[in-house]
Amino acid sequence: MEDAIKAFGFHLEMERNLSPQTCRAYLSDLRDFSVFMEGQHLDGIVMEKKDLEDYGQLHLRTYLANLYKRRLQKASIARKLAAMNTFFRYLIREGKIGVNPLAGVSAPRKDLLMPRHLSVDEVFDLLGDRFADDVKGMRDRAILEIFYSTGIRLSELTALNREDVDFEQALIRIRGKGRKERIVPVGIPALRTLEGYLQKRGSLGEDGSPDGRKAPLITGRNSERINPRTVERIVDKYMRMSGNQKKISPHALRHSFATHLLDAGADLRSIQEMLGHESLSTTQRYTSVSVGRLMDIYDKSHPKARGGSSQA
């Protein structure tokens, strides 16, 4: 099965042009399934080095039961089954198997989780005057400003190069999921902070280009591209320094960006474009987050909201 998984990985990267991160996630889920199935006892049969054709719904349901036993979240189980479904459809196309053993196996319905986000006041506290006036402090502030100003994903931020920022037009080019590019506006405070950080950092020409435009926009140790885990620690550090006890990930700043835009009257289509969502339904989650705001407006505006009596 490992050879088939490797071939599938090549198909994802070269034919479907998926990002390395997405490919790794697919292959990790498939190998989890492969490892579990090797040596499993089903109906008294030891399944060792099973042929791909030998997998049936019984085997898939046994694996699914194991996922529930491991208490994985429904979203994680659904993701694994989606990866396997894509894998089996690829094998059918390649003539390796005749039927999809996942046909008829239903994925669990995902729990509708509201995106965690900060209030506007909490964001302003996070971006307060507690950053050191050195390269690291200016870098940290630039990271937080860019997150909130653009709604960028963590993986997208760490992939940014110097050439992706247009300071004159106040735009950033982002390479998103599926290697799709989008252009998003960036606020003046974020640009000023970023420009100050780049000037403080000094020479950017180590990549061989005259002005370092191919160089990583944000760097960590030894002037190398910053690690995503380092960015997560930076967000956590300044959340604690602001006195906020919430456990907030970089993704929560993306959610804050979208929620605050929606609260201020931005339309969903525009927010969808800026976030890089393929489906509008993904963006529509933020309408649920803003229900509290709608209730406030209703209470303040509707003549019957507070039980007032009407006169004929």
Secondary structure, DSSP 8 states (H G I E B T S, - for coil): -HHHHHHHHHIIIIIS---HHHHHHHHHHHHHHHHHHTTEEETTEEE-S--GGG--HHHHHHHHHHHHHTT--HHHHHHHHHHHHHHHHHHHHTTS-SS-TTTT---------------HHHHHHHTSS-S-SSHHHHHHHHHHHHHHHH---HHHHHT-BGGGEETTTTEEEEE-GGG-EEEEE--HHHHHHHHHHHHHH---GGGSSTT-TTSBSSB-GGG-B--HHHHHHHHHHHHHHTT------HHHHHHHHHHHHHHTT--HHHHHHHHT-SSHHHHTHHHHHTHHHHHHHHHHH-TTTT------
